[in-house]
């Protein structure tokens, strides 16, 4: 067993020597920088899109907020242009009304 | 450390020239680890580029330049592991596929290793990779870092962020499996020609 352990250790040592770091091709660094630039561009685009989205969402929120809290203005509608009393007055002009005393009316009845 | 802390700080700050120097300093070591872990020479550079790509985009997460090397080793280990997982296969050569000649080389290695090493580098590589193929990808990487790369338990602790005892147990089990495979290979074949 101990013998096998030693042999295995030797094998690992030999493996390290049999497996040196491979020669680095001339394309390694340019290839790496190409990949970095590619991912950088993608990240940059994503950042721009996400910023645009956030800005749009913020603007929408502010608009909704402003609309909710803005004072309600009653628009002049032809239907409700007069108050109830004014409408009554128009239908029954004062000139046409005969003035009668309340108690006298009761007496007549 | 192969580079100055200052260089790492500069690279963290977005200095591409500094990053370039770091890659130049560490690429041989990283490619060596990758080569000994993935077992496919044609893909070593791709995996190595992936390691440095990850390094470039994660440098800002580095706590301090002091932990740069374990950090880089961790990225290397992860990239190698991801590669092995993507491949979904162990190294092509297995114990059963080993030729008689390779077994003889392995045997000769113990006695006359210096001669065998240089003459049969390919056979040694294939034989060891077949042995390492007996354990999982994670254990293969861990065992390679310890036994082949010669990293200490302390360094492995930093790389894996695991307790030393847990690593010891895992290493022991993995080594035992590899050792068993080794002993099985070294056993003389059963004589089936008995009359």
HADDOCK unambig.tbl for C-alpha pairs under 7 A between the chains (distance, minus, plus):
assign (segid A and resid 4 and name CA) (segid B and resid 183 and name CA) 6.90 0.50 0.50
assign (segid A and resid 7 and name CA) (segid B and resid 110 and name CA) 5.55 0.50 0.50
assign (segid A and resid 8 and name CA) (segid B and resid 179 and name CA) 6.90 0.50 0.50
assign (segid A and resid 10 and name CA) (segid B and resid 110 and name CA) 6.97 0.50 0.50
assign (segid A and resid 12 and name CA) (segid B and resid 147 and name CA) 6.37 0.50 0.50
assign (segid A and resid 12 and name CA) (segid B and resid 148 and name CA) 5.58 0.50 0.50
assign (segid A and resid 13 and name CA) (segid B and resid 148 and name CA) 6.34 0.50 0.50
assign (segid A and resid 14 and name CA) (segid B and resid 117 and name CA) 6.10 0.50 0.50
assign (segid A and resid 15 and name CA) (segid B and resid 124 and name CA) 6.16 0.50 0.50
assign (segid A and resid 15 and name CA) (segid B and resid 125 and name CA) 5.68 0.50 0.50
assign (segid A and resid 15 and name CA) (segid B and resid 128 and name CA) 6.68 0.50 0.50
assign (segid A and resid 16 and name CA) (segid B and resid 148 and name CA) 5.75 0.50 0.50
assign (segid A and resid 18 and name CA) (segid B and resid 117 and name CA) 6.95 0.50 0.50
assign (segid A and resid 18 and name CA) (segid B and resid 121 and name CA) 4.72 0.50 0.50
assign (segid A and resid 18 and name CA) (segid B and resid 122 and name CA) 6.94 0.50 0.50
assign (segid A and resid 18 and name CA) (segid B and resid 124 and name CA) 6.89 0.50 0.50
assign (segid A and resid 18 and name CA) (segid B and resid 125 and name CA) 6.22 0.50 0.50
assign (segid A and resid 19 and name CA) (segid B and resid 36 and name CA) 6.35 0.50 0.50
assign (segid A and resid 19 and name CA) (segid B and resid 125 and name CA) 6.75 0.50 0.50
assign (segid A and resid 20 and name CA) (segid B and resid 32 and name CA) 6.16 0.50 0.50
assign (segid A and resid 21 and name CA) (segid B and resid 28 and name CA) 6.09 0.50 0.50
assign (segid A and resid 21 and name CA) (segid B and resid 29 and name CA) 6.98 0.50 0.50
assign (segid A and resid 21 and name CA) (segid B and resid 31 and name CA) 5.77 0.50 0.50
assign (segid A and resid 21 and name CA) (segid B and resid 32 and name CA) 3.82 0.50 0.50
assign (segid A and resid 21 and name CA) (segid B and resid 35 and name CA) 6.66 0.50 0.50
assign (segid A and resid 22 and name CA) (segid B and resid 31 and name CA) 6.90 0.50 0.50
assign (segid A and resid 22 and name CA) (segid B and resid 32 and name CA) 6.71 0.50 0.50
assign (segid A and resid 32 and name CA) (segid B and resid 49 and name CA) 5.60 0.50 0.50
assign (segid A and resid 32 and name CA) (segid B and resid 53 and name CA) 6.95 0.50 0.50
assign (segid A and resid 36 and name CA) (segid B and resid 53 and name CA) 6.26 0.50 0.50
